[in-house]
Amino acid sequence: MVNGLNISLTGGQALVGQEVRIPGDISSAAFFLVAAALVPGSDVTIRNVGCNPTRDGVIDVLRRMGARIELLSERQAAGERVADMRVRGGRLTGVDVAPELAARTIDEYPILAIAGAVAEGVTTFADVKELRYKESDRIAAMTEGLRILGITVDERDDGMTIHGAKRFKSGRVRSFADHRVAMSFAIAGLLSDGAVEIDDAGCADISFPTFFELLGEICLH
């Protein structure tokens, strides 16, 4: 039984085989949500994405920044909310990302840092020291890479402040073998004045083996 954020199970039951359709992961979809929101003229629909209210903080943040995101054909699948997400490109504005959003958004901070770097104004992440203990120190990794690409970043122990610019400079960045850092800087390459090289882009295979193939297909349309 599910009650709010609590789940109760009664032991001694027999398992029965079922056909379950697993929705797409919003943490993976987030890279394309940001890419579409940032690139002028974009109009991208990502189908069958899970948008469980405990995981969908990235949508709230992007909408506050001015992103045009529509949730279409909302429905239930495997007990969770699922929707098709349509995103259209436009101008974004920097925001303060509230600490209470961290639990719903923690894996999306690297790609949201890319959004903040392009948005007009200042974007601030606070009370997210947990980012220092992910697959890499994501505060340090994103700060280093953004600075290499010409973005002004104030790094703090528990977060960062990003001063938005219109485009990235070219440069070579380190992924620190962190899949989300690598994919985030790949999206930065869509808005750079030259090539963005990533030292270990192959680490994206950890969570999204077809990421670069799919990104290339979308960019051709």
N, C-alpha and C positions, 0 to 999 in steps of 0.2 A: 504494500500500500504506500502511495506517495502522498505526503501531506506537507505542503510548503517546501521546505528544504530538507525534510526528514523522510527517510525510507525505512519502512518496517517489513521484515521478512519473517515468515513462519516456517520453521524447519520441517523436515520429513515429507516434503512434497516430491512428486515425480516430474521430471523434466520432459517436455513434449517438444518435438521438432517443429520449427516454424520457418516460414520464409519472411525475412526481414530486409527491407531496403534501407541501407544506411545513407543518410543525406551527406552532402558535401561538407567539408570542414570549413567553418567560417575563418579560422586562422589562416588557411591556405587561400581562401577567396579574398582575404583582406588585401593581398598584394595587387590583385586586379581591380578591386574596388578603388584603391588609392590611385593606381595608374590611370584608370578611366576618369576619375575625378580631376586629375591634374592636367591631363593632355587636352588642350582645346579641341573641340569638335568631336570628342569621343562620345560614343553611345554603345555601351556594352551591357549585355544581359547575362548574368551568371545564374544558371538554373539549379534548382534542387539543393539549396544551401541551408544547413541547419542554423536556426537563429534562436536557439534556447535563450531565454532572458538572462541566464547567468553567464552567457558567453558573448553577447552581442554589443558590448560596449563600444567597439570600433565604429559601429553604425551611428551611435549617439554622438561620438566625438566628431566624425566626419560631417554629420549634418550640422552640428554647431559651427563647424568651420565654413559652412555654406555649400557643402556637397549636395548635389541633387540625386538622392537615392530613393528609389521606389521599391517597396516590397509587394510583389505581384503574386497572385494565386496562393495566398497564405493557406496552409493546411497542416495537418498532423501526420507525422510518419515516425514509427517506432516510439510513439509517446512523446515526441518533441515537435515544436513548431518548425516548419520548413517553408521557404518561400523562394521565388525567383527574384533576383535583385537586378534592377535596371539602374545603371549609373551613367550620367552624362557629364562631360567635362565643363569646367567653368572656373571662376576665380574663387580661391579659398582665402580665408582670413585666419590669422593665428588666434589661439585660445589658450586659456589655462585649463589643463586637464585635471579635474578634481581628484584628490587621492582616493575618494570612495569608488572611483571607476576602476581602480587597479585590478581588483579581483576578476572583473569581467573583461579586462582588456590587456592583461599582462603580456601575453605573447605577441600582441600587435604593436607594442611600443616602438620597435625598430622601424616598421613601415610607417607608423604615424610620425616618426621623426623626419622621414622623407617628405611627408605632407607638410609638416611644419616648416621645413626648409624652403619650400616653394611658396607657401602661403604669405600673404601680406601681413606684416606685423610680427608679433612675438608669440611663440608657443612655449608653454612651460609644463614640464612634468615634475611633480613633487611627490615625496613620500613613496618612492618606488625603489628603495635600496635593494629589494629582491632581484632587480635586474642585474645586479652585479654577480649573482650566483646562478645564472642560467648556464646554457652551454658555453657561453663566454661571459665576460663582464660586458654586458650590452650597453651600459652607459658609456664606458670607456671606448668600446669598439665603434659605436655610432658617433661619438664625439670626434674621435680621430679621423674617421672617414669623411665626415661632413666638413671638417676643417680643411682636409686635403682638397675637397671639391669646392672650396671657396666660401663656405658658410660659417658665419660667426656663431659659436656655441659657448655658453657658460656652463661648465661642468661643476656639479656639486656632488657631495657624498651620496645624496639620496635622490638625485635627479639631474635635470638639465634644462637650460633655457636656450631656445633656438631663435635666432634672429632671421626672419624669412628674407629670401632673395628671389629673383624671378627665375634664374636658371643656375645650374651647376657648372663649374669649370671642369675641364677634363682632368684626369688623374688616375693614379693606381692606388687602390685601397686594399686593406686586409679584411678578410672575412673572419679570421680567428677560428676557422673550421666550424663556424656557426651558420647553420642553414638559413636562419631568418635574417641574419646580417647580410649574407651573400645575396639573397633574393631582394632585400630592400635596396641594396646598391645597384642591382640590375634595373630596378624601376627608376632609380635616379638617372641611369644612362639614357632613359627616354627623354629627359629634359636637360641634357647637358650640351655645352657648346663644343664638345669633342668627345673622344672615347673615354668611357669609364672602365678601367681594367680591374678585375677582382682576382686576387691571388689564388684563391681556391674556390672557384665557383661550383666545382663538383660536389661540395658538401650539401648543396641543395637537395641531392638525392636522398638525404636522410628522411625527409618528410614529403618531398614533392619531386619524384624522379622525372616527370615530364614537364617541369616548370618552364625551362628555356624553350623547349619545343612549342609549348602552348603560347608562350609570350611571342615567339616569332610568328606564329600563325595569326595571332590577333593583330600584330603590327603590320602585317601584309594587307589587311583589309581596310 
